Amino acid sequence: MRHVSLREFRTRGSKALREVPPGETTLLVGQNGPAYFLVPVLGDVIQEDRELRRAMALASLREGWRVAQEVGGMSDEEIDAEVNEVRTARQLRDVG
């Protein structure tokens, strides 16, 4: 995987990617570390979009699990109470 600085990509655009072989994923790196992946589109764009969204959802879910472990988690009763609060607030907003 090639690394390209975010600044170089912003200022030079496609010229900054000339050294990247076709089909290779590129990591754009900012001052604070990795920032974005550039993923080439090959073949079925719709299928690739689904796979990318699935990977992003799984990464988000893993991050949520990590945060929940740090905080200590919630009981089923606490989760049910929070869900009911949100539902009630949404119903009141929709009616009002």
C-alpha positions in Angstrom: 0.0 0.0 0.0 1.4 3.4 -1.0 1.3 6.4 1.4 0.7 9.9 0.0 0.7 13.0 2.1 -2.7 14.6 2.4 -1.2 18.0 1.7 0.5 16.7 -1.5 -2.8 15.1 -2.7 -4.7 18.4 -2.1 -2.2 20.5 -4.0 -1.2 18.2 -6.8 -4.2 15.9 -7.1 -3.8 13.1 -9.7 -0.1 14.0 -10.1 0.5 12.9 -6.6 -0.9 9.4 -7.5 1.2 8.8 -10.6 3.6 6.5 -8.8 0.7 4.3 -7.5 0.2 1.2 -9.6 -3.3 0.7 -11.0 -5.6 -1.2 -8.6 -3.6 -0.5 -5.5 -5.2 1.1 -2.4 -3.5 4.3 -1.3 -3.4 5.7 2.2 -3.5 9.5 2.5 -1.6 10.5 5.6 -2.1 13.8 7.4 -0.1 15.6 10.1 -1.9 13.5 12.7 -1.4 10.2 11.0 -3.5 8.2 8.5 -6.6 10.1 7.3 -8.2 8.4 4.3 -8.0 5.4 2.1 -8.3 5.8 -1.7 -9.7 2.5 -2.9 -9.7 1.8 -6.7 -13.0 0.9 -8.3 -12.6 -2.3 -10.3 -15.4 -4.3 -11.8 -18.9 -4.2 -10.2 -19.1 -0.7 -8.5 -22.3 -1.6 -6.7 -20.8 -4.8 -5.1 -17.7 -2.9 -4.2 -19.8 -0.1 -2.6 -21.7 -2.7 -0.5 -18.4 -4.3 0.6 -16.9 -1.0 1.5 -20.0 0.1 3.5 -20.0 -3.3 5.3 -16.3 -2.8 6.2 -17.0 0.7 7.5 -20.0 -0.5 9.5 -17.9 -3.3 11.1 -15.1 -0.9 11.9 -17.7 1.4 13.6 -19.2 -1.5 15.5 -15.8 -2.5 16.7 -15.1 1.0 17.9 -18.4 1.1 19.7 -17.6 -2.2 21.4 -14.2 -0.8 22.5 -15.8 2.3 23.9 -18.5 0.3 25.7 -15.8 -1.9 27.3 -13.9 1.2 28.5 -17.1 2.8 30.0 -18.1 -0.5 31.6 -21.2 -1.3 29.5 -24.9 -1.1 30.4 -27.4 -3.6 31.7 -30.3 -4.7 29.6 -32.6 -2.7 31.7 -30.5 0.5 31.2 -30.5 -0.1 27.5 -34.2 -0.6 27.4 -34.8 2.5 29.4 -32.6 4.6 27.1 -34.3 3.2 24.0 -37.7 4.0 25.5 -36.6 7.6 26.3 -35.5 8.1 22.7 -38.8 6.6 21.3 -40.9 8.8 23.6 -39.0 11.9 22.7 -39.3 11.1 19.0 -43.1 10.5 19.3 -43.5 13.8 21.2 -41.5 15.6 18.5 -43.5 14.1 15.7 -46.8 14.9 17.3 -45.9 18.4 18.4 
